[in-house]
Structure formats: C-alpha cells, structure tokens
Amino acid sequence: MRLTCLILTLASTALLLGCSNSRDGGASLDDGVAYAATVHRTEGGFPHIVAQDFGSLGFGTGYAAAQDNVCIMAKNILRLRGQLSQYLGPNDGNLNSDLFRAYMVQTGMYTAQVSPEMEFLYAGFAAGYNHYLRQTTVSKLPDPACRGAKWIMPMRAEDVRRAELTPVFLPHLANLFLAATPPMSPTGNSSTANKVLSDSEKAGLAVAIETMATAHDKGSNGVAIGSEHTAHSGGLLYTNPHLDWDVSFQFFPRHQIIPGVTNLLGANTYERPLVGFGTNGDVAWTNTVTASRTQALYQLELTPGNPMSYQYDGREEAIKAIPLSVAVLQADGSVKQQSHTLYESRHGLLLGMLFPWDAEKAFALRVADEGNRGQNGQFKGLARATNVREIRTVLGRYQATANTNTIAADSNGEAFYGDLGPVANLTDAQLRDCALPTPVPVPRFAPAFRGNTSDCAWQTDPDSAAPGLLGTSKQAALIRRDYVTNSNDSYWLANPQAPIEGIPQVQGSRASERTLRTRSGLATIEQRIAGTDGLPGNTFDVESIVDRMLSNENLAGRLLRDDLVVLCRDNPNVEVDGTRVDLAEACAALAGWDLHSNLDSRGAHLFREFIRAASGGTFSRRLPAGLNYSVPFDIEDPVNTPRGLDTDDNPAALEALARAVVLLEEAGIALDARLGDLQTVRKNDRLIPLHGGEEGEGVFNKMAFNFAGSEGYPAVTGSSASWIMAVELTGNEVKARGVLAYSLSTNTESPHYADMTEMFSRKELLDLPYRLRDVENAALSTLELRAGVDDCGAQGWREFAEPAFASETDCRSAFRAIADSQLRDWVDE
C-alpha cells in the first residue's frame, strides 16, 4: 500500500490530510466525521476504546487518558517540547530537562520515519486530548492541580511522536552530560559546571547516578508458562514491570479494538498511543530490564596543550561543541534565552561531575541506540504477531527494545525469552584488552575503555539492526513448552533446565550467583510444578499464578531466618559502637515471623533492617557478601545456593541484627510490629497498607521503601510494582486479570485515584473482558466520541488555534479531508 500524506497542523495537532489509500479508497466513517470512537469503562474505570480506524483509535485513547491524567499529560507536553523552564521556571530540574531536550531535537531523532499506522495514531491521540480540553475547558478541569493553569496548551502530533521516539534511559543521564566543562573554561557551563566535591558527596552522587541514571534499580518480573504446565494447549503470561511511582512516567492501562483488525489489551505510559505490555489475543508479552551492556565508557587521551581535541588511531580529532539555548522564565515574569554547551566525541557525549575533564583526559559515554526502529516496524510487528516465534523474528530484525528483555507466551503453548534489544557489540577480547585500570565511580559504567584506538570500537555484524550493535544471532533467546522467566538477571537461567550457553560476555554473566528475586521466582514456579505450594493440583492458570507471584514469600528469610535465630539465642547480647544490645526480643520476633512480607506479617521489618545493615546500609540484589554461609554458591544448585548462616562464626550477622534492633527501638517501633501498620501509601486522607518487600529480601513482589524513623515506611520510594497482569491464552479464549498498583488517575478528586491501590493492597485484580461483546456487557459507562465538520459550526471553527482558520469553510474542508484519509487496516510492507 502506498500512502501519500499532507501534514496540516490543526488545534496543535498534526493531522494527516489528503492521504490516498489504494487498497480501500479511503472511505470515511460518515460524511464529515474525521474521528469516531467509543470508550467503554468497566470496573475500576478501565477504558476500552473501540474504533474503525487507527486515527480514531488514537483519538479515543487520547481522550480517555486526558480524562484520568490531564494535568500530568499537560506538564509532559512542556517536557517533550523543552518548555518547562519557559512556563514553570528553571528549578526542580526543569532547566536541565529542557536543555537536553533541545539537544535531542538537534540530533534529528524526532524527524525519523515511522510506520504509517503510528502517524495516524499520533495525530488521533493528540486530537483526542485536545477534544477533551475543548469540551471541558481549562478553567473547569476536574483536577485541581492544574485547573485554570495558564501553561496548559493543546497537544500536537509532534508531541506524541517525541514521546515515542525519546530513548528510554538516555534522558536520565542528562545531568551527567550537561555537567561536562572544559578545563580552564572562562565561564563554565550554566549551573552544572564541575565542582569540587568531598568524598562523602562523591559517594552519595555515585549512588544517585547508579540508581537514577541507569537501569540499576529498575526492574520487572516476567513469567511465561508453556502448555506443559497449563491445563490446556495454550500458554500463560504474568507481567509486573517495576517503575518508580513517579507520576510523570506511569502506566495507563487500556484496551484498544479495531474490529477485525486488532485487539490489544494491556498498558503503556501516558503519551504512548498503543499498548506496549499486554496481549493481542494470540500472544502476550512483557519486558524486564536487561543485564546486557547497553553503553560503554571511553577515556579520551587529550592532545597535549589542547583539551578540546583527543587522539584516535594516531590522529587528532576535535571535540565538537554543541550550543544549546532554551527560554527561561525569570523572577520578574519576563522570559530570556539561556545558553549552554554540550560536548561530543566519536564515542558519544562527554561527561562531567564524577568524571573529570582535565588537561590529560576526559570521559565520553556511548549508548546503544534504539533509534526509530521501534516505531518504524517493531511495534507493528509485535502487535500483529500470532506466536512467539514471530515475536522472536520481529525483535531480532529491529533490535529496538532498549535495555530490556522480552518474555512472551502464545496460544500454541510456547514460552519465549529473549534479550534482543540494542547491545554494545564488544567482543570478549575487547572487554578484556581495552579495559583501563582507571577507577570508575559508577559501577554500572565500569570499566573505562581505551578511547584512542579503533581496536576498542564497537563491531557491526551482518545481522546488526544498526551499526555497533551485537548481531541478533549472537544474542540470548530461548523457546520452551515448560516455562521461561526473567527478573533482571542475565539470560543464563531463564529456565534452569536449559541454561543458555555460548553468549558473548557483553550480555551478562553466566554460571554465577543469581539475584534473590530471580531465585525467588524460580523457586515459586518449581513449587507449583511439584504441587508443594499448598494450592490444588500442579498446573498454572490466571488465579494460581497471581496467588503465587503475590504470595510475598521472603526468600532471604527462608534461607537465613532459622540460623539467625540460633545465632541470636546463642549470643543474646552484642556490643555495637560501645553499647550493649539485648537481642532476646529480636530472637522471639524473628522466631514468630511467618517468613512473608504480607500485611499481617510480624517481624518482617526487623529482618529487612537486618538485611539492610548487613549490606552496609543499602540493598544488594544478592545475599549480603559479608555474612558467612553454611552452604556457599554451588553452580550445580544455583537456585538454592548460597543459603544458611554459619551459626558458629558469624560476627557480621550478629552486628547487623543488633544495628537493626537499635534502629527500630530508637524509632519507637516494636520489633514484632505488623508490617501493614508500617508500610503504607497515603492517598488523600486514606492511609493504604501495602504488602511486598525489598530487593535484598528476595520478595518476588518487589516494593521499595525507605525507612523514615517513627513513621516506618510511609511512601513508595523506588522501583516497585506497577501494572500487574496475568493473561491465559487457551486458543479459544483470552482470560485476563490486571491491576494498576498506584491506580488509574492522578487526579486527587477522581474516584479512580486510589481504588486500584486498595485492590492491590487486598491482592485483588480486575477481570478484564477481551471480546467486544464481553466488554459491552461489562461496561459501567459508555461514551460515544465524534469530531468532524459539526465542530466547525456555531463559531466552533474559532476554537482551533493552530492553525487559526480563516473561516468555517476552511475548517469543514480540513475535517472532510481527514475523514477521507483515515487508515482502517495495517499497511503491509
């Protein structure tokens, strides 16, 4: 099919006009109706959008998203345009966000080609958002957070395009890049110039960078069960991507139907118009953060006497200065331009802060590029896939799932794992020979590689989707009929019965200790298969997988608690920092603990703080390295080792327990307190108790909480449960359940601001109807949306600001052109 499109900006939305569709003639829905969608809302306010074309599907999705999250979406429009500082001022990270957005615009990434279906979705999504604004008006928005705000403006298709084409993790590194300043710079760069930091400041900054600017603390659980362990011939998927509960980047679940064309049920972030974690009825898929190397730090050998150039293969190459400028709101209300400069080498942007740029060296970071490949083929390929083998082919062709693994199951009963995103193509020999001894303060970036030779450059394979990427035939992938799973470990034990071998080191470690959450998931699956988990039978269905994955069994507790009780009973008094600590009450609390992190679990918080203290005040993904274990790691039993504490010689364990006791007693918290009384989130006047546990505890249902003294754990403070969904594909039926842990709406006055959080607290999931007739039967409300020539009459044409129509006639002509051009089916390549 050939599409020829004329782009017109209408109400801040780039609307596709004058497109000819040689297959179906571009027949309109009705005379002059440009967009038509039905939004059914089922339990929990869950939106099901039904339309006859891709533009209208985006239209209904954009409208529904605005109903629930208009304020956050409005602010994100400013973020995507690099205009936060212009309207909201430069503080709170706005200036750096805008500056880096200006850089991304300069790279041309937002003008890259995308699939035609995506173009229609972009335009429709923006039009739907704008339709909501026009109907509601800014002064009467239901969310008090932005009601009447002058900075709210219509959305453009370009905004949606930017949301889709922005790299997933790259913007989180903005502060590092913007801090790069040449030595002896006469002015320095903006507010981010290099500063002299104390050792403690450096340590704190390193932790912050590791946590926030990389995938270190990001997570997710994905489990795919094949037909060997279901009660039918189909498969089953459990998904729980872990994200910070940061309202600017949350999931918005949705169901999107074009009858006879596509039926997508799942979730994606606010401004992304198509389901990204979910099912199309034949296959269900999810993602987890990968352990692969998706970036490489290079140390530049600077030219003596010229810190603006470096040596490469015996030649001098200039460091490129990239000037940036953004509009910034001043204290007096005026707006002025503020300039900044980024610096770039062949190895990527230069870094600042903890990465010194002096007369001899500088550091640059190359990041594996997902480019436009996701929006120009991969997304469509996933949505149209009929089985996991097609998923494997699509992922390998485009390599666009940045920093992520993919886990999938299909109605044929196969389960798939693949780490097939963009990965740095460095050979094992390069990893060894190109590494420098230079200390790297951020472990995720280590080591620094030699930047003065092409011997250390990224390779390109015949099947690399882009230059410098590891070829797909070298990447880790596995298809099974029993199960596969991933919880952010490397590829090695996606299934312990079939360890993946022969993969380049750049994709992570193998034959090494697994993380606690990986071990917890694998142990839980094997218990179900063995029929030893207390549930009837030994197969998986939606109900049993949700029960098991939200069981909150504390694996570290199961591995260590009994021996820890023996230790403390044998050593009831421990001296810490010159103070004698009585452990008797702690022994009793731990002995009475149910080894879970459920609301009614007592003593779970004491064990958590023991683990935290044993890990040096932070959490590791593995058991604390400083403890002595009775059974060390065994490559022949990687799921169950290491385990047990040496009860004769373990002073570090006793000290950690004593420190946990002191911490809790000083906060006035009972050692046997109920977890649900300590671990909460506040939604308006409601304090909602939350189950789940931290990474270092080995609780599969990962929830992150910082200790806050007498308040316990009053807020979710890191990467945690978000969109939880279980999908069973029997071949004849799709059975799905899901819940959004932080709830559907960010509007504090919405009935859906807290309802799903309370459901999550009770371990309840929504039943999600899949077939259209089931959606219609389950609908609690139905909204018919239309936009077209009728919106032009009665002076309505004057409401469209971009562009401002000269007349009602112009408005009607524009809408008729849109109606005639809508895309009703996938475009075959």
Secondary structure as GFF3:
##gff-version 3
##sequence-region A 1 829
A	DSSP	beta_strand	6	10	.	.	.	ID=ss1
A	DSSP	beta_strand	13	17	.	.	.	ID=ss2
A	DSSP	beta_strand	33	42	.	.	.	ID=ss3
A	DSSP	three_ten_helix	43	45	.	.	.	ID=ss4
A	DSSP	beta_strand	46	51	.	.	.	ID=ss5
A	DSSP	alpha_helix	54	81	.	.	.	ID=ss6
A	DSSP	alpha_helix	84	88	.	.	.	ID=ss7
A	DSSP	alpha_helix	94	107	.	.	.	ID=ss8
A	DSSP	three_ten_helix	109	111	.	.	.	ID=ss9
A	DSSP	alpha_helix	116	136	.	.	.	ID=ss10
A	DSSP	three_ten_helix	138	140	.	.	.	ID=ss11
A	DSSP	alpha_helix	157	165	.	.	.	ID=ss12
A	DSSP	three_ten_helix	170	173	.	.	.	ID=ss13
A	DSSP	alpha_helix	174	178	.	.	.	ID=ss14
A	DSSP	alpha_helix	199	212	.	.	.	ID=ss15
A	DSSP	beta_strand	219	225	.	.	.	ID=ss16
A	DSSP	three_ten_helix	227	229	.	.	.	ID=ss17
A	DSSP	beta_strand	235	243	.	.	.	ID=ss18
A	DSSP	beta_strand	251	258	.	.	.	ID=ss19
A	DSSP	beta_strand	262	269	.	.	.	ID=ss20
A	DSSP	beta_strand	277	279	.	.	.	ID=ss21
A	DSSP	beta_strand	283	289	.	.	.	ID=ss22
A	DSSP	beta_strand	295	303	.	.	.	ID=ss23
A	DSSP	beta_strand	306	312	.	.	.	ID=ss24
A	DSSP	beta_strand	315	318	.	.	.	ID=ss25
A	DSSP	beta_strand	320	329	.	.	.	ID=ss26
A	DSSP	beta_strand	335	345	.	.	.	ID=ss27
A	DSSP	beta_strand	348	350	.	.	.	ID=ss28
A	DSSP	beta_strand	361	367	.	.	.	ID=ss29
A	DSSP	pi_helix	374	378	.	.	.	ID=ss30
A	DSSP	alpha_helix	379	384	.	.	.	ID=ss31
A	DSSP	alpha_helix	388	398	.	.	.	ID=ss32
A	DSSP	beta_strand	404	410	.	.	.	ID=ss33
A	DSSP	beta_strand	415	418	.	.	.	ID=ss34
A	DSSP	alpha_helix	428	433	.	.	.	ID=ss35
A	DSSP	three_ten_helix	443	445	.	.	.	ID=ss36
A	DSSP	beta_strand	448	450	.	.	.	ID=ss37
A	DSSP	three_ten_helix	454	456	.	.	.	ID=ss38
A	DSSP	three_ten_helix	472	474	.	.	.	ID=ss39
A	DSSP	beta_strand	477	480	.	.	.	ID=ss40
A	DSSP	beta_strand	483	486	.	.	.	ID=ss41
A	DSSP	three_ten_helix	491	493	.	.	.	ID=ss42
A	DSSP	three_ten_helix	505	507	.	.	.	ID=ss43
A	DSSP	alpha_helix	516	530	.	.	.	ID=ss44
A	DSSP	alpha_helix	542	549	.	.	.	ID=ss45
A	DSSP	alpha_helix	555	570	.	.	.	ID=ss46
A	DSSP	beta_strand	573	576	.	.	.	ID=ss47
A	DSSP	beta_strand	579	582	.	.	.	ID=ss48
A	DSSP	alpha_helix	584	592	.	.	.	ID=ss49
A	DSSP	alpha_helix	604	614	.	.	.	ID=ss50
A	DSSP	beta_strand	629	631	.	.	.	ID=ss51
A	DSSP	beta_strand	643	645	.	.	.	ID=ss52
A	DSSP	alpha_helix	651	666	.	.	.	ID=ss53
A	DSSP	alpha_helix	675	678	.	.	.	ID=ss54
A	DSSP	beta_strand	680	683	.	.	.	ID=ss55
A	DSSP	beta_strand	686	689	.	.	.	ID=ss56
A	DSSP	three_ten_helix	695	697	.	.	.	ID=ss57
A	DSSP	three_ten_helix	709	711	.	.	.	ID=ss58
A	DSSP	beta_strand	720	721	.	.	.	ID=ss59
A	DSSP	beta_strand	723	729	.	.	.	ID=ss60
A	DSSP	beta_strand	734	740	.	.	.	ID=ss61
A	DSSP	alpha_helix	755	761	.	.	.	ID=ss62
A	DSSP	beta_strand	766	767	.	.	.	ID=ss63
A	DSSP	alpha_helix	772	778	.	.	.	ID=ss64
A	DSSP	beta_strand	781	788	.	.	.	ID=ss65
A	DSSP	three_ten_helix	789	792	.	.	.	ID=ss66
A	DSSP	three_ten_helix	796	799	.	.	.	ID=ss67
A	DSSP	alpha_helix	808	821	.	.	.	ID=ss68
###
